[in-house]
Amino acid sequence: MKINTYIALLRGINVSGHKIIKMELLQKALQELDVKNISTYIQSGNILFQSEVADKGKLAHQISGVIVKHFGFDVPVMVFSPEELKKVVADNPYAHQKIQDAAQPYVAFLSEPPHLPLLEMLQSVPSGKDTFVLVEKVLYLFYADSAGNTKLSNAVIENKLKLKSTMRNWKTVKKLIELADQLTTIR
């Protein structure tokens, strides 16, 4: 069987004292699944692992189930291949701009492509100089001031688009690709 490398992104953990999960405890809990070489990156819910399971939806469901079982709350989970994250980097609509902040742009990974009328509702949010561009199921956001002062928060995105979203900054996306590439070489 082929061993696949994956990156799982958890939504809304370890934020403002809510849904606290220690990464070392999460790694231990995930060992009950058909996965190996589990590692995490920072406390915001980024998991790297390998599995023979090819169905990313099934893996996301299993990870979510382990979190409910061991930590007592439901957390949306999205699972990506390294190639999918590399496509996110390649598709960056802000790549041509000189951006001083390594965290920019921010990337909102959407559970599905949004419906056009809902996207128009998001576009109507008074966001000042903050901008966003949708590419398939990925919303690239550029914050003129800072992510902490924007009207285009993850909660607003989910509310307006009526779907699940988890956000990462650019530096994290690039680091996850780097770590996934390292993991792929150790198989």
Secondary structure, 3 states (H helix, E strand, C coil): CCCEEEEEEECCCCECCECCCCHHHHHHHHCCCCCEEEEEECCCCEEEEEECCCCHHHHHHHHHHHHHHHHCCCCCEEEECHHHHHHHHHCCCCCCCCCCCCCCCEEEEECCCCCHHHHHHHHCCCCCCCEEEEECCEEEEECCCCHHHCCCCHHHHHHHHCCCEEEEEHHHHHHHHHHHHHHHHHC
